[in-house]
Amino acid sequence: MGEIAIAALMDVLKLQNISASMMGALFGLFIGSTPGLTISLGMVLLLPLTFTLPPVTSFCLLLGLFSSGMTGGSISAILLNIPGTPSASATAIDGHEMAKKGRAGEALGTAITSSFFGGMFSLACLVLIAPTIAKVALKFGAPELFSLVLLGLTLICSFGQKSIIKGLISGVLGLIFMTVGLDPMVGLPRFTFGIVELQSGVSFLPVMIGLFAIPQILEGIVMGAEVIPEYRARLSGVLPRFRNILRLIKYKILGAVMGTAIGAIPGAGGPIAVFLSYDYAKKISKNKEEFGTGIPAGVAAPEAANNGMAGGAMIPMLTLGIPGDPITAILLGALMIQGLTPGPLLFQYNAQFVYSVFWAFFMANVLTLILAFSTIKLWVRILQVPKRVLLPIIGILCVIGSYALRNTFFDTATMLFFGLLGYFMKKYEFPVVPMLLAIVLGPALEQNLRMALIISQGNPSIFVTHPISLAFLIIAFFSFTGPLVKPLISGKLKTKNTSKS
């Protein structure tokens, strides 16, 4: 195996493959950091180029885009509070607050190094224990996936920072919106009001763009608020000091483990991984009250999970031929275009190519780290653009991005509707993250709930008789009740202390 691995490394280090990986990484940074554009769109744009390229060169190009696109999503999330990718939504919570305090360089540096750590951790898992992780992931059926998604939804309480009631209202509204469309089991339209476009449901990307970008644009242009952080020519803290790396290492490990594990479960999705990582980073921190105010730990955990998910999603793709998310579905298509069949036989008959994929992913992570740090001042210069110029440009990109999803202006109208809703929610201090979580996780929650009940012939005990499902339900119970009970306990303790004094 050693000789095969070395031969694969020599193949990846050819000039054309290094160049392809660098092109993919640069394009990924641009796609990921541009509001309204997604990595999936970037993959679709590059896929035709791979038809005439050798298999290794093709994967160097696509994996460069995959890795850097995940990292690039944090750039616009931190600088503009507009996530470039859905998984960067959690990064914006603390990252943008750091930018507003003049610590944009530190936030970007933390995001880049954490993404690299998560990517390398997931690569190690991909190389060393991929078959084992794939076997565990195969045990996740409908009951387990329902309980996992339910666990993700319990974070709604954690993100209602100022008011848990407002957080719950926001989450319930999101669940109501996700019921629009065709019933996933019987195919009957629900709440479509005769509008054909609504039969496909509410698309997540226009919702995300609307909730994050439009309120920023309206506040900046209409209300005249300072929504763009002040530009500072001198960036501080971009390269983290050794003691800061050690201080954040537990959050990076937490994010990387969660990202890789959840990414390896087909259909679980990146948003679950990043928001769970953010929430549990908050739980293990000694300074829980500082989360949401702009601290590096709030950036490190979700960013490590973000890129950890990338490697994790490749585990079932390569070992079982099952894509973990939409991006790896495109990678799976690229693999089959090259005449290669994913699964156990790929490791047996095309071992050198598999090792080439490992080395290509390693090189993609390294190049992303180098290019992201090399171009960081260029990205921060976005803040130099006058607000009256920058915000309309962002608005145009949002329209293009929402339209490009399915080539319909209905998605653009959806984006504008949720933009206005997000503006009023922000005005009256309703958190938008719970709504976002509910919309992205709601369809999977309903589908797996109903599928599990069909399997058990309507017997709900299926959720507690499966050990993995039961474990997730117990964690979900404590995650949901914790934020509700904590204020009551704190209030009683304060009352007792007051009466004693």
Order of alpha helices (4+ residues) and beta strands (2+ residues): alpha-alpha-alpha-alpha-alpha-alpha-alpha-alpha-alpha-alpha-beta-beta-alpha-alpha-alpha-alpha-alpha-alpha-alpha-alpha-alpha-alpha-alpha-alpha-alpha
